Amino acid sequence: MANYKFLEKTQDEDYTVIKLKIESDVFVKRKDKIFNKLTKDMKITGFRPGKAPKPMLEARLGADLYENTLNDLLPEVTYEYLSEEKIDFLGRLNYEVIKVSDAEGVEYKIKFIKYPEIKLPKFSKIKVQDEKIELTEEEIDEELAKIFKYKEGKDDSKNSEKTKKTITDEEVKSLGVGLNTVAEIKDLIRKQLEIQKQNLAKNKQAQEVIDQAIEMSNIKAPKSLLDGEVAKKEHDYSHRIEDLGLKLEDFLKSQKTTIEDLRKGWQDEAEKQIKTDLLLFEIAKVNELKVQNEEVNAEINSITDDKLKKQYDSYDGRNYISGIILQQKAINWLMQETGINPKPAQEKTENKKS
């Protein structure tokens, strides 16, 4: 049984607005769960942690109880509705709570940019050139010099040339990585640099394929989404300058640029990203590419920062991670359609100890 009741839907050229209701019993049940979580270790004088009378604990929480409940419940119910109705959207979901109470539950609106119609062509017509991977002895020697410069803690750039000429087998052994000769470490460096160059070439190739696919699909970036992205970039940029104690106008003059020039760059950047996102999402939708919970869990479990892990282990966070995985699957599919192996070079197990 659904956790919501559909009330109404309105839309204009750019936006869709959906009005939903969450029944009282669903809201109260979730509020009680959030209450228990927030008050588990709450200390109030005269009582053991979390054991004070409920009215006292609720008074201490105040509006935070309702805010945390809504933040937890609304995204879950919204994604449930959008999934069941097979509604795709662009950008962020905007929430507007109309009313909320234990007796009446929650009435709220979600507003989002409509997903445009896209017709995908046959991507097998896309052709890109393979890039020849070249590696010189000079590049290997430079990497070797860096290893010993870092080991010795030296920053003198003149030391690079000297180190390159004076490294001995004994010095290689002293690194303690299981290598015994200069020849062995240079062979390892050669393999690692080849993998790096192969991956860079593969990424460049993938971008060329995506650019051609966007042009062939005649994808347009919705103006409202584009304007919103540019406005966000300008807002963030202005605040960074102000945080440095500088005036935006003076800073732009010192950089010999204008806000108009920056907006043009931001717009080009945002337009390319939006078109890429649309292309990859449409590929995933048409080809029924899916992301499994196990894949999302694996990504979350790989996060070592506890605070960041908690942030991503939420409905919004999990959907973001799922979107990233889905995009990569779409890129892999697109590359395969053009006859290109999408997988980057992998470093062999025996080389990972370095």
BELBELNOR-V238967 format. One record per run of one state. SS is the DSSP state (H for helix, E for strand, C for the rest). FROM is the first residue (numbers start at 1). TO is the last residue. Records with the same first field share a line. If there is no record, write none. Layout:
SS->FROM-TO + FROM-TO
This chain:
C->1-4 + 12-14 + 23-23 + 40-53 + 62-62 + 85-88 + 102-104 + 115-122 + 126-136 + 153-157 + 167-168 + 174-181 + 218-222 + 244-247 + 255-258 + 287-292 + 302-305 + 313-314 + 338-348 + 352-354
E->5-11 + 15-22 + 89-101 + 105-114
H->24-39 + 54-61 + 63-84 + 123-125 + 137-152 + 158-166 + 169-173 + 182-217 + 223-243 + 248-254 + 259-286 + 293-301 + 306-312 + 315-337 + 349-351
